[in-house]
Amino acid sequence: METAEKRVMIASSSQRKRKRRKIRRIIRKRRRRNEKLVTAPSSLPNDVIEEIFLRLPVKALIRLKSLSKQWRVVIESLSFAERHLKIAEQYRLVHPKVMVITDEKETGWTLRPDTDIGFRTFCLESGSVLSFSLINFPQGFFNCTFVSENCDGLFCIHSPQSHSVYVVNPATRWLRQLPPSRFQISMHKFYPTREDWRFMDSLFHLAFVKAAAGYKLVWLYNCENYNADASFPSEGVTKCEVFDFRANTWRYLSCTPSYRIFYNQKPAYANGSVYWLTEPYNARIEVVAFDIQTETFRLLPNIIVAIADSDPNHIDMCSLDNHLCMSKREHVTMIQDIWRLKPSEDTWEKIFSIDLISCHSPRTEIRDMFEWSQKDMVEPSTPVAVCKNKKILLSHRCSRGLNPSLAISFKWKMMCEE
């Protein structure tokens, strides 16, 4: 009896094996047939096909990779990726796009704020939605999310209240979790008060940049112990951590600026350097620059007098077309002036003067608690992009969408150059 059962089991096992082999043969035949179709002698030359691929969106390229081994090798090559990025940047100069990071689904329903983040791409000219990606971050952010600036389509998302640090590509839904920085680990050894969080705001803004050998995360922040009444800078007031993607570790830089970083301003990346505003010393603010290649700090030699003598809360710093730009908004006249730094770093030129009162708001695509008509706010609006017809896209640091802790603007206004 046992022998008969064993024979039945062996026979059924053999049948399953034959069935699996048959399925594998069918799959191999289909793959060979597909490869013959895409590599047929009548197909286009490889250089022509590559030129076509260079002008396709990322999602289309992902689908094409599964059709041919040859295509996959081309699409995944570093040279193709660099050329594709360059063409995409040239296209964005003519047809600007805006990536909005939100806690809402495509249908408008609120996501799980701890783990889900939506990435919505808008056409700046028409205001229409071009794409939407919903990405889940397993570790979560404890309702406190901060987002870096865009770097080749990548974003770094982190939370000061957890160990979460992610690099994400919204176009492909790829993400990589990074180890926590040293200050993130040390912060969770004590329970900071509300006042502690205020003075540690500079910890929340990091720079995600591209270097010759790859990407870097630069985290410059103020030390816990300092003299609030100091009239001059001193050593040891800041720390800087740099993340090495190849080694997958954070490392300290030994030589850091002797100026405390202004807590309410994100760093700006332009022309191979990262820039931070400092807290006022002797009623004057400075701009600290960090060279990405040499990993050394320096002070900008010349700052516009109207900027240097201002309260740092009244000015803003950003990057436009790979140039460092600074803005100041007058409280009474509601005129905002925008200057651009020349590559030599010794001369500034005024590129925009915007009358915020006379400008209108033709489109508002995203709900927000921020009222643009508030005239008592002295913080300037941040230039995001410049498009055709002398129009500039502005956002405001107080415009933060449905999740008040999500550190990115959700509402924009199309403002005309004066």
C-alpha positions as CSV (number, residue, x, y, z in Angstrom):
1,M,0.0,0.0,0.0
2,E,2.8,2.4,0.9
3,T,4.6,1.5,-2.3
4,A,1.6,2.4,-4.4
5,E,1.2,5.8,-2.6
6,K,4.9,6.5,-3.2
7,R,4.4,5.7,-6.9
8,V,1.5,8.1,-7.1
9,M,3.4,10.8,-5.4
10,I,6.4,10.3,-7.7
11,A,4.2,10.4,-10.7
12,S,2.4,13.6,-9.7
13,S,5.8,15.2,-8.9
14,S,7.1,14.2,-12.3
15,Q,4.0,15.7,-13.9
16,R,4.5,19.0,-12.1
17,K,8.1,19.1,-13.2
18,R,7.2,18.5,-16.8
19,K,4.5,21.2,-16.6
20,R,7.0,23.7,-15.2
21,R,9.5,22.8,-18.0
22,K,6.8,23.3,-20.6
23,I,5.9,26.7,-19.2
24,R,9.6,27.8,-19.2
25,R,10.0,26.7,-22.8
26,I,6.9,28.7,-23.8
27,I,8.3,31.8,-22.0
28,R,11.7,31.4,-23.6
29,K,10.0,31.1,-27.1
30,R,8.0,34.3,-26.5
31,R,11.1,36.2,-25.3
32,R,13.0,35.1,-28.4
33,R,10.1,36.0,-30.6
34,N,9.9,39.5,-29.1
35,E,13.6,40.0,-29.4
36,K,13.5,39.0,-33.0
37,L,10.7,41.5,-33.6
38,V,12.6,44.4,-32.0
39,T,16.0,43.5,-33.6
40,A,14.7,42.6,-37.0
41,P,16.9,43.6,-40.0
42,S,14.2,46.0,-41.1
43,S,14.3,48.0,-37.8
44,L,15.9,51.4,-37.5
45,P,19.6,51.8,-36.9
46,N,20.8,51.7,-33.3
47,D,21.9,55.4,-33.2
48,V,18.4,56.5,-34.5
49,I,16.7,54.3,-31.9
50,E,18.8,55.9,-29.2
51,E,18.0,59.4,-30.3
52,I,14.3,58.5,-30.1
53,F,14.8,57.0,-26.6
54,L,16.5,60.2,-25.5
55,R,13.2,62.1,-26.1
56,L,10.9,59.7,-24.3
57,P,9.7,60.1,-20.7
58,V,11.1,57.8,-18.0
59,K,8.0,55.7,-17.6
60,A,8.1,54.8,-21.3
61,L,11.8,53.8,-21.1
62,I,11.1,51.5,-18.1
63,R,8.5,49.6,-20.3
64,L,10.9,49.4,-23.2
65,K,13.7,47.9,-21.1
66,S,11.6,44.7,-20.8
67,L,11.3,44.2,-24.6
68,S,15.0,43.8,-25.5
69,K,18.3,43.0,-23.8
70,Q,20.0,45.4,-26.2
71,W,17.6,48.2,-25.3
72,R,18.0,47.5,-21.6
73,V,21.8,47.9,-21.9
74,V,21.5,51.2,-23.7
75,I,18.9,52.6,-21.4
76,E,20.7,51.6,-18.2
77,S,24.1,53.0,-19.4
78,L,25.5,56.0,-17.6
79,S,26.1,58.0,-20.8
80,F,22.5,57.5,-21.9
81,A,21.3,58.7,-18.5
82,E,23.4,61.8,-18.6
83,R,22.3,62.7,-22.2
84,H,18.7,62.1,-21.3
85,L,18.9,64.4,-18.3
86,K,20.6,67.1,-20.4
87,I,17.8,67.0,-23.0
88,A,15.2,67.0,-20.3
89,E,16.7,70.1,-18.7
90,Q,16.8,71.9,-22.1
91,Y,13.1,71.0,-22.6
92,R,12.2,72.3,-19.2
93,L,13.7,75.7,-20.0
94,V,11.1,76.1,-22.8
95,H,8.2,74.2,-21.1
96,P,8.8,74.5,-17.3
97,K,7.3,71.9,-15.0
98,V,6.7,71.9,-11.2
99,M,6.9,69.0,-8.9
100,V,4.5,69.3,-5.9
101,I,5.0,67.0,-3.0
102,T,1.8,66.5,-1.0
103,D,-0.1,64.4,1.5
104,E,-3.1,64.0,-0.8
105,K,-4.0,61.2,-3.2
106,E,-4.7,61.8,-6.9
107,T,-8.4,61.8,-6.1
108,G,-8.0,64.4,-3.3
109,W,-8.3,62.0,-0.3
110,T,-5.8,62.4,2.5
111,L,-3.0,59.9,2.6
112,R,-1.4,58.2,5.6
113,P,0.9,61.1,6.6
114,D,3.4,58.8,8.4
115,T,4.2,56.7,5.4
116,D,2.6,57.9,2.1
117,I,3.7,60.8,0.0
118,G,2.3,61.9,-3.3
119,F,4.4,63.5,-6.1
120,R,2.3,65.5,-8.6
121,T,3.9,67.1,-11.7
122,F,2.2,70.2,-13.2
123,C,2.8,72.0,-16.4
124,L,3.6,75.6,-15.5
125,E,2.1,77.1,-18.7
126,S,-1.3,75.4,-18.6
127,G,-1.6,74.4,-14.9
128,S,-2.6,70.9,-15.9
129,V,-1.5,67.7,-14.1
130,L,1.0,65.7,-16.1
131,S,1.6,62.8,-13.7
132,F,1.1,61.6,-10.2
133,S,3.1,59.0,-8.2
134,L,2.2,57.7,-4.8
135,I,5.1,56.2,-2.9
136,N,5.1,54.4,0.4
137,F,8.0,54.9,2.9
138,P,8.0,51.9,5.3
139,Q,9.7,53.6,8.2
140,G,7.5,56.7,8.3
141,F,8.2,60.3,9.3
142,F,6.1,60.9,12.5
143,N,4.1,63.6,10.8
144,C,7.2,65.8,10.3
145,T,8.6,65.6,6.8
146,F,11.3,67.8,5.2
147,V,12.3,67.6,1.5
148,S,15.5,68.7,-0.2
149,E,15.7,70.5,-3.6
150,N,15.5,68.5,-6.8
151,C,18.8,66.9,-7.9
152,D,18.6,65.2,-11.3
153,G,15.0,64.2,-10.6
154,L,15.9,62.8,-7.2
155,F,14.8,64.1,-3.8
156,C,16.0,63.4,-0.2
157,I,13.2,63.1,2.3
158,H,13.9,63.0,6.0
159,S,12.4,63.6,9.4
160,P,14.2,65.1,12.4
161,Q,11.8,63.2,14.7
162,S,12.8,59.8,13.4
163,H,15.8,58.0,11.9
164,S,14.1,58.2,8.4
165,V,16.3,59.4,5.5
166,Y,15.3,58.4,2.0
167,V,16.4,59.2,-1.5
168,V,13.5,58.8,-4.0
169,N,13.0,59.0,-7.7
170,P,9.2,59.8,-8.2
171,A,9.4,59.1,-11.9
172,T,10.4,55.4,-11.4
173,R,9.1,55.0,-7.8
174,W,12.6,53.9,-6.8
175,L,13.7,54.7,-3.3
176,R,16.7,54.0,-1.1
177,Q,16.7,54.2,2.7
178,L,19.9,55.7,4.1
179,P,21.4,55.2,7.6
180,P,20.6,58.0,10.0
181,S,23.0,60.8,10.4
182,R,24.9,61.2,13.7
183,F,22.9,64.1,14.9
184,Q,19.6,62.1,14.3
185,I,20.9,59.4,16.5
186,S,22.1,61.8,19.2
187,M,18.8,63.8,19.1
188,H,16.8,60.8,20.2
189,K,18.9,60.3,23.3
190,F,17.0,63.2,25.0
191,Y,13.5,64.8,24.8
192,P,13.8,68.3,23.2
193,T,11.4,71.0,24.3
194,R,9.5,73.4,22.0
195,E,12.3,76.0,22.5
196,D,14.9,73.4,21.7
197,W,13.2,72.5,18.5
198,R,13.2,76.2,17.5
199,F,17.0,76.6,17.9
200,M,17.5,73.3,16.1
201,D,15.6,74.3,13.0
202,S,18.8,74.6,11.1
203,L,19.2,70.8,11.5
204,F,16.2,70.2,9.3
205,H,17.6,71.6,6.0
206,L,20.1,69.5,4.1
207,A,21.5,70.0,0.6
208,F,21.3,67.1,-2.0
209,V,23.8,67.9,-4.7
210,K,25.7,66.2,-7.6
211,A,29.5,66.0,-7.5
212,A,32.0,64.7,-10.0
213,A,32.2,61.3,-8.3
214,G,28.5,61.0,-7.7
215,Y,25.9,62.5,-5.4
216,K,26.4,64.0,-1.9
217,L,24.2,65.0,1.0
218,V,25.6,68.0,2.9
219,W,24.1,68.7,6.4
220,L,25.4,71.9,8.0
221,Y,23.8,72.7,11.3
222,N,24.4,74.8,14.5
223,C,25.9,73.2,17.6
224,E,23.8,73.0,20.7
225,N,26.0,75.2,22.8
226,Y,26.6,78.8,21.7
227,N,26.6,82.3,23.0
228,A,23.4,84.0,21.9
229,D,24.8,87.5,22.7
230,A,28.0,87.1,20.7
231,S,28.9,90.1,18.5
232,F,31.4,88.1,16.5
233,P,31.7,84.5,15.2
234,S,33.6,81.9,17.1
235,E,35.0,78.4,16.4
236,G,33.0,75.3,16.9
237,V,29.6,76.8,16.5
238,T,28.6,74.6,13.5
239,K,29.0,71.0,12.5
240,C,28.9,69.5,9.0
241,E,28.1,65.9,8.0
242,V,28.5,64.6,4.5
243,F,27.0,61.3,3.3
244,D,29.1,59.1,1.1
245,F,26.8,57.1,-1.2
246,R,29.5,54.6,-2.1
247,A,30.5,53.8,1.5
248,N,26.9,54.2,2.7
249,T,28.1,56.2,5.7
250,W,28.0,59.7,7.2
251,R,31.3,61.5,8.0
252,Y,32.2,64.7,9.8
253,L,34.1,67.5,8.2
254,S,36.9,68.9,10.4
255,C,36.8,72.5,9.3
256,T,33.4,74.2,9.5
257,P,32.2,77.8,9.3
258,S,32.6,80.1,12.4
259,Y,29.2,81.7,11.7
260,R,25.9,80.3,13.0
261,I,23.5,79.3,10.2
262,F,20.2,81.2,10.1
263,Y,17.6,78.6,11.2
264,N,14.7,79.6,8.9
265,Q,16.4,79.4,5.5
266,K,17.0,76.4,3.3
267,P,20.4,76.1,1.6
268,A,20.7,76.8,-2.1
269,Y,22.8,75.0,-4.7
270,A,24.2,76.7,-7.7
271,N,27.3,76.6,-9.9
272,G,29.1,73.8,-7.9
273,S,28.6,75.3,-4.4
274,V,26.0,75.2,-1.6
275,Y,25.1,78.5,0.1
276,W,23.7,79.3,3.5
277,L,22.6,82.5,5.2
278,T,24.2,83.3,8.6
279,E,22.7,84.8,11.7
280,P,23.5,88.5,12.0
281,Y,26.9,89.5,13.6
282,N,27.4,93.3,14.2
283,A,24.0,93.8,12.5
284,R,25.2,92.2,9.3
285,I,24.5,88.9,7.7
286,E,26.9,86.8,5.6
287,V,26.6,84.1,3.0
288,V,28.6,80.9,3.6
289,A,29.6,78.9,0.5
290,F,30.7,75.2,0.4
291,D,32.6,73.9,-2.6
292,I,31.3,70.5,-3.6
293,Q,34.5,69.2,-5.1
294,T,37.1,70.4,-2.5
295,E,34.7,70.3,0.5
296,T,35.9,73.6,1.8
297,F,33.9,76.6,3.2
298,R,34.3,80.3,2.3
299,L,32.4,83.6,2.7
300,L,31.1,85.4,-0.3
301,P,33.2,88.6,-0.7
302,N,30.5,91.0,-1.6
303,I,26.9,91.0,-0.4
304,I,24.3,93.6,-1.6
305,V,24.0,96.3,1.1
306,A,20.2,96.1,1.0
307,I,20.6,92.4,1.8
308,A,23.5,92.4,4.2
309,D,21.9,95.1,6.5
310,S,18.5,93.4,6.6
311,D,16.8,91.0,9.0
312,P,17.4,87.5,7.6
313,N,13.6,86.9,8.1
314,H,13.0,89.5,5.4
315,I,15.2,88.0,2.7
316,D,15.2,84.8,0.7
317,M,17.8,82.7,-1.1
318,C,17.3,80.3,-4.0
319,S,18.8,79.0,-7.3
320,L,17.5,79.9,-10.7
321,D,19.1,78.5,-13.8
322,N,22.1,77.4,-11.8
323,H,22.7,80.9,-10.4
324,L,22.4,82.0,-6.8
325,C,19.6,84.5,-6.3
326,M,18.6,86.6,-3.3
327,S,15.3,88.4,-2.7
328,K,14.0,91.1,-0.4
329,R,10.4,92.2,0.1
330,E,9.6,95.7,1.3
331,H,6.9,95.7,4.0
332,V,5.2,99.0,3.0
333,T,5.4,99.0,-0.8
334,M,5.1,95.2,-1.2
335,I,7.8,95.4,-3.9
336,Q,10.1,92.4,-4.1
337,D,13.5,92.8,-5.7
338,I,15.5,89.8,-6.9
339,W,19.2,89.8,-7.5
340,R,21.4,87.2,-9.3
341,L,25.0,86.5,-8.5
342,K,27.4,86.3,-11.4
343,P,29.7,83.3,-11.7
344,S,32.7,85.4,-10.6
345,E,30.9,85.8,-7.2
346,D,31.9,89.5,-7.0
347,T,29.0,91.2,-8.7
348,W,25.2,91.1,-8.3
349,E,22.6,92.2,-10.9
350,K,18.9,92.9,-10.3
351,I,16.8,90.7,-12.6
352,F,13.3,91.2,-11.3
353,S,11.3,93.9,-9.5
354,I,7.8,92.6,-8.7
355,D,4.8,94.6,-7.5
356,L,3.0,91.9,-5.4
357,I,0.0,94.2,-4.9
358,S,-0.8,94.8,-8.5
359,C,-0.1,91.2,-9.7
360,H,-3.1,89.0,-10.0
361,S,-3.6,85.3,-9.5
362,P,-5.1,83.6,-12.6
363,R,-4.7,80.0,-11.3
364,T,-4.7,78.3,-8.0
365,E,-4.6,74.5,-8.4
366,I,-3.9,73.3,-4.9
367,R,-5.9,74.1,-1.8
368,D,-3.9,75.8,1.0
369,M,-4.4,77.7,4.2
370,F,-2.1,80.5,3.2
371,E,-3.7,83.7,2.0
372,W,-1.5,85.5,-0.6
373,S,-3.3,88.8,0.1
374,Q,-1.8,89.1,3.6
375,K,0.1,92.3,3.6
376,D,1.6,92.1,7.0
377,M,4.0,89.3,6.1
378,V,7.5,90.6,5.4
379,E,9.0,87.3,4.3
380,P,9.6,87.4,0.5
381,S,8.2,84.9,-1.9
382,T,10.7,82.3,-3.3
383,P,11.2,82.3,-7.1
384,V,10.8,78.7,-8.3
385,A,11.0,78.9,-12.1
386,V,10.9,81.4,-14.9
387,C,8.9,80.7,-18.0
388,K,8.1,82.6,-21.3
389,N,6.4,85.9,-21.5
390,K,8.3,87.3,-18.5
391,K,6.4,85.2,-16.0
392,I,7.9,83.9,-12.8
393,L,6.6,81.2,-10.5
394,L,6.6,82.2,-6.8
395,S,6.0,80.2,-3.7
396,H,6.0,81.3,0.0
397,R,7.5,79.6,3.0
398,C,4.3,80.0,4.9
399,S,2.3,78.1,2.2
400,R,2.6,74.5,3.3
401,G,-0.5,72.6,2.2
402,L,-2.7,70.3,4.2
403,N,0.1,68.9,6.4
404,P,1.5,71.9,8.3
405,S,4.8,70.1,9.0
406,L,5.5,69.2,5.3
407,A,8.3,71.6,4.5
408,I,7.4,72.5,0.9
409,S,5.1,75.1,-0.7
410,F,1.9,73.9,-2.3
411,K,0.4,77.1,-3.6
412,W,1.7,79.3,-6.4
413,K,1.0,82.6,-8.1
414,M,2.0,83.7,-11.6
415,M,3.6,87.1,-11.2
416,C,4.5,89.4,-14.0
417,E,7.8,91.3,-14.1
418,E,7.3,95.0,-13.5
